[in-house]
Amino acid sequence: MGPRQLLGLPAPAKINLFLHVLGRRDDGYHEIQSAFVPIDLCDTLDFVLRDDGRIVREGDLTGPPEQDLAVRAARALQPRASGDGGARSVANLLGVTIGVEKRIPVGAGLGGGSSDAATTLIALNRLWGLRLSREALAERAWKIGADVPFFLSDGPAFVEGVGERCTGLHLLPTWYVVVYPQVHVSTAEIFSDPKLTRDTKGTTIAGFSTALSGSKRHLFGANDLEPVVRCRFPPVEEALRLLERHGPARMSGSGSAVYSLLGSAGEAQWLVESLRAQMPPGWSAWAVAALDELPLADWLRDAG
């Protein structure tokens, strides 16, 4: 008999060290290259087994429950979850109550919803006794969201395709200061903007790693979405200018969060305190550390 609840599971945010848009595919998706780094800003999820086949979403909601990525992840796995090991009719499907405590802001380019979805896939694989491999979970993940496969990897990764191809990276320990200017940015709207550059030349993992072999404060490449967001959302422009007074800064993902790289926890905390005295009311800032491994990576290695 397996567990009936899994409580306090982390779903970490990520930042993009760069994000290059190489072109648009025939299916409408964009071919990208990026480097994703998980950070220790996390949502927290609770899962309680249900025997009535219902998927119930509780806690901090950021929209209709049926659109929530954690709910979509649960529904993607539920056809495999039978309460009696027999035919999987609606009557004998297992269910779950999912509670989410949000710390990662929505529409910030930090992957919070995708991370919640990945943690849900990992948790329900264990709670429902599915024993699916990492590869089987990943097949479902990219259909839920382009960033979800990354959160099923081991840690920092070089990401290609539409986000489904992740190759592990070994990076130096780094601290970041992340600023969220209280703006929700729609990823779909930014990728559909006619001003978006879609012809950046591809790079290689070796080229990326070589470029970062010097100073930890060096920023590789660019975020191709950043010029569009800076133009459309003045608070993002303001946040970047605020950070750029202290060194190189960049937007994460499709925005609106922006960040700077620091060499130590002390430097990062000093900068956060300085920024908080200068930021408009309502903005948020955090000093966060890069994670060299995703928190539930061991659960994935034990899956299957």
N, C-alpha and C positions, 0 to 999 in steps of 0.2 A: 504494500500500500504506500503510495507516494504522499508527499506533503499536501495539505489542503489550503495552505496559504504561503505566500512568499512576500515578505514585507521589507520596505526600505531599500528597494533596488535602485541603483543610480542610473541616470541617463545623461551622460555628459554632453556639453556643447562642443563644437569644433570651430576652428578658424581656417580660412584658406590662406596659405602663404603666398599663393598666386592663383590666378584663374584666367586661363587663355581660352578663348572661343575660336575653334579652328574652322568651323563651318556649320551649315545647316544640313541635316540629313533629309532623305526623301520622305521619311515618316514624320517630319516636322520637328523632331528633337534636334538639339545642338550637340555637336561633337566638342568635347572640352578636354583640357588637361589642367590638373590642379594638384596641389599638395595639401592634404587635410591633416590637421593636428588636433587631437582631442585635448580639452582643457578641463580644469577642475571646477568649472561652473556647471552644476548639475541640477536637473529635475530629479524628483524622487517618486517612485511608483510602488504601489501595493497591489497584490493580486490575491483574491480570495476565491477559491473554487466554488462553483455553483453546479447543482445537479439538474437544473431546470432548463438548460440550453440557452439561457439568456446571457447577453453581454451587456453589462451595466457600467456606465462611466460615471465616476464620482470625482469630487475634488475640484481643482481649478479648471474650469472650462474656458476655452478661447473661441468657441463657436459652436454650431450645432453638433451634438454628439455623433451623429451619423457621418460627419465629415472629419472627425478626429482621427488622426493617423494611428493612434493606439487601437482604437476600435476597428479600423480597417485592417490592421495587422491581425487582430484576434479573429476577425471574420475570414481572413485568408487561410488561417490554420484550422478553423472549427470543423470543416468537413472531415478532417482526420481524427477528430476527438469524439470517441464513443464511450459512453458511460458503462456499457456492458460488454464491450469487445466484439459485439455482433454488428448487424446491419445498422448503418448510421442514419437512422430516421431522425426527424426533428425531436421526437419524443425521448430519444436516448442520447442526444448530443450533450456533452459537457458544456458548461458556461463559465463565466468569470465576472467578478466585480473588479473593475480597474479603478484605483484611486491614484490621482496624479497631483503632486505638489509642484507647481511651476516656479522655477527661478530663472529659466532661460526665456528672454523676451521673444514674443512672436513677431515674425516679419523682420528679423534682425540679421539674417544671413548666418546664424549660428547653429542651425540644424536641430533646434529643439524638438520639433514635431517628429522629424525623422529619427532622432535618437530615442524618443519615447516609443516609436514603432518598433525599432530594433530591440529594445529592452523587452517589449511585449512579446515579440517572437521568441526571444531566448527564454523568457520566464514561462510562457505557456508550453513551449517544447518540453519543459521539465514538469510543470504542474499537471498538464494533461497526459504525461507519459508517452509522448509521441516518438521520441528518440530519432528525430530527423537530423541528418547531418548538416554541417554548416553550409554545404553546397545546396542542399534542398531548401534550407531557409533563405539563402541568397536568391534562389530562383523566384521566390515569392516577393522578396524585398524590393527589387527595383521596380516592380509594378505598383508598389505602394508609394514610393517616392525616390527620386534620383539619388538622394544622399543616404538612404537607408542601408544599402550594401556596405558602405564604409563602416557603419557602426556595428557590423557583424565581422569586421576584420580584427586583427590583433592590436593595432595601434596606429601611429602616424603612417600615412600611405600616399603614394603617388597615384592619382586617380585619373582614369581615362575613359573614353567612350561617352556615354551619357551619365557616367558615375558608377557603372557596374563593375569596371575593371580596377582593382585595387592591388597595388604592389607595396609591400612593407618598406618603410624607411627607418633608418637609424639617425636620429637628430640629436644635437647637443641639448642638454637641459636648458630651458628658456622660460623666462617669465614674460607675461604680456600685461599691458593695461588695455582694457576694453571699455569703450564708451558707447552707451546706447542713448541716442538723442530723442527717444520717445516717438519714433516715426515707424509706421508699418509699411514695408515695401513689398509689393507683389512680385515674386520671381517671374511669373508668367508675363506680366506687363513689361518688365525690363527686357526679357529675352525677345519680346515681340517689337521692341522699339526700333523704328527704321534707322535710327542713328547708331545703333550698336554695331561695332566692328566685329566681323565674323570671319576674318581671314588671317588670323595670327599664325605664324609659322610654328609648327610643332617643335617641341624640345624632347630631351631624353632624360631619364633618371640620372645618368652619369653627368650630363651637363648641369642639371639642377644641383646635384650633390657637390660638384666641383665649385660651382658659383658660391655655395654656402660654406665652403671650407675655411673662409677667413672670419671676419667679424660676425658675431651673432646678431648685430644690429643691421646687417645688410638685408635688403629686401630684393628678392629675385623677381625678374619679370615684371608683370603688372596684373591688376585685376581689370579685365576688359569691360566689366560692367560698371566700374566706378565712374567714368566720365558721364555716362547717361544718368546715373543716380545723383551725382553731384549737381547736375543741371536741373533735374526734376524735383529734387528735395533739398531746399536750402538748409535745413537743420543738419543734414549729412555733410554738406559743404562746410558749415560752421564747425562741426565736430572735428573734421579733418584738419581744418586750419588751426584749431585749438591744439591738437596733438602735434602738428607739424612745427609749432614753436619750440618743441622739446626734442625733435628728431624725426626720423622717417616714420610715416604713418600710412595705413592702408585700410580700405574697406574689406570686410569679410563677406564672401559669397555675393548675393544680390543686395546686401545691405539690409538694415541701415547701421548696424554696429561697425565701429572702426577700432583700430588697435595700433599700438606701438610695441616693439620688442625691447625688453630690458634684460640686463645681465644678472640681476639678483632680485630676491624678494624685497630687500630693503629699498632698492631703487624704484621698484614697481609701486610699493606702498607710498613712498614719498611723492611720486608723480600723481597717484590717485588723490592723495590729500590736497595737493596743489590744484589739481583740476576741479575738484569739488568746490573749491572756493571761487572758481571762475565760471562754472557751468550755469546755464539757465535753470530755473526751478523745474523739477520733474525729471531731469536727465539722471542717468545712472552710470556709475563707473566702478570697475572691479580690478583688483590685482589678482591675476590668475596664473597658475603654473601649467606648462605643457605636461601631458601625461605620456609616459613612454609605453603604456599598455592600457587598453580599454578595460574598465573595471570587471566586466563579465567575460573576458576572453577565455578564462579557464573553463567556464561552462560550455563554451563553444567547442573547445578542444576535447571535452568529454562527451559531446553529443554524438548521436548516431550509434 
